[in-house]
Amino acid sequence: MTTHIPDPLELTEAREERLAWEWEEAQKDVPEGSYRCPYCKQIFSYEPIAVDGRPDSPVMCFGCLPQDVQQAYRKVFG
């Protein structure tokens, strides 16, 4: 019996594609210059925030960020 180990690059690319699709779906019928958070569905007018620096990191509104990321964001951006 052979165990298949998933290719990390393929997993990252698949996650990026899924997140991009979810983001596009969430942006339907949103006014220009605003965004809809794919998690809480609230509309906001600032740039979406990535959870971390990975290319497959989800983006969301400030309120949906994990608490530790919110604290780090406040330290950097006030």
C-alpha positions in Angstrom: 0.0 0.0 0.0 1.4 3.4 -1.0 0.6 6.5 0.9 0.0 9.6 -1.3 1.5 12.7 0.2 -0.1 15.8 -1.3 2.1 18.3 -3.1 2.2 21.5 -0.9 2.4 23.7 -4.0 -0.8 22.1 -5.4 -2.5 22.5 -2.1 -1.6 26.2 -2.0 -2.8 26.7 -5.5 -6.0 25.0 -4.9 -6.6 27.1 -1.7 -5.8 30.3 -3.7 -8.3 29.3 -6.3 -11.0 28.6 -3.8 -10.4 31.8 -1.9 -10.4 33.8 -5.1 -13.7 32.2 -6.1 -15.2 32.9 -2.7 -14.0 36.5 -2.8 -15.5 37.1 -6.3 -18.8 35.6 -5.2 -19.0 37.8 -2.1 -18.3 41.0 -4.2 -21.5 40.7 -6.4 -23.7 43.7 -6.1 -21.2 45.7 -3.9 -20.9 49.4 -4.7 -17.6 50.5 -6.3 -14.9 51.3 -3.7 -16.5 49.0 -1.2 -16.0 45.3 -0.4 -18.1 42.5 1.2 -16.4 40.3 3.7 -16.8 36.7 2.6 -17.1 35.6 6.2 -19.5 38.0 8.0 -21.0 39.5 4.8 -20.7 43.1 6.0 -19.7 45.7 3.5 -16.7 47.9 4.3 -14.9 50.7 2.5 -11.2 50.0 3.4 -8.8 47.6 1.7 -9.4 44.0 2.7 -6.8 42.6 5.2 -4.9 39.4 4.8 -4.6 37.2 7.8 -0.9 36.7 7.2 1.7 37.0 4.5 1.2 33.7 2.7 0.0 33.8 -0.9 -3.0 31.6 0.1 -4.0 33.7 3.1 -7.6 34.6 3.3 -8.6 38.3 3.2 -11.5 39.8 5.3 -12.7 42.8 7.2 -11.0 43.9 10.3 -13.7 42.5 12.6 -13.3 39.0 11.2 -9.5 38.9 11.8 -8.3 36.7 14.7 -7.7 38.7 17.9 -3.9 38.4 17.7 -3.9 39.6 14.1 -6.1 42.6 15.1 -3.7 43.5 17.8 -0.7 43.3 15.5 -2.5 45.3 12.9 -3.3 48.0 15.4 0.4 48.2 16.5 1.5 48.7 12.9 -1.3 50.9 11.5 -2.7 52.5 14.6 
